[in-house]
Amino acid sequence: MKPTPIERDNLVEQLVAARMGAKVSARRVAFVARVSPAAIRHVENGHNRATARILRAYIATCKMDRDKADAVLLAWGIVPDDVLSRLQQEPQRLCAMVRGA
């Protein structure tokens, strides 16, 4: 199943909703991301942009499924690790696929 695209404008709201739905505290996300709780508050309040490490902490603590996790990362312009690894192993395959060969 293809991940549902997430609008970048809605990403923060969806992260907060996922955290609240999973009953995970901002402090727990901060601990997993190895940042201060204030850093998470700044992201959730829209003052700072989420880093890849913070996004991955939301994914892990909220136990997002793979499709949702991919959608979150891709919305922020981050290639999921398993996809990046595959691309690095077989870059010609991606070129051929994109070019329709």
URVENKA-V82688 format. One record per run of one state. SS is the DSSP state (helix for helix, strand for strand, loop for the rest). FROM is the first residue (numbers start at 1). LEN is the number of residues. If there is no record, write none. Layout:
ss = {SS | SS}
from = {FROM | FROM}
len = {LEN | LEN}
This chain:
ss = {loop | helix | loop | helix | loop | helix | loop | helix | loop | helix | loop | helix | loop | helix | loop}
from = {1 | 8 | 22 | 26 | 34 | 37 | 45 | 52 | 62 | 66 | 76 | 81 | 90 | 91 | 99}
len = {7 | 14 | 4 | 8 | 3 | 8 | 7 | 10 | 4 | 10 | 5 | 9 | 1 | 8 | 3}
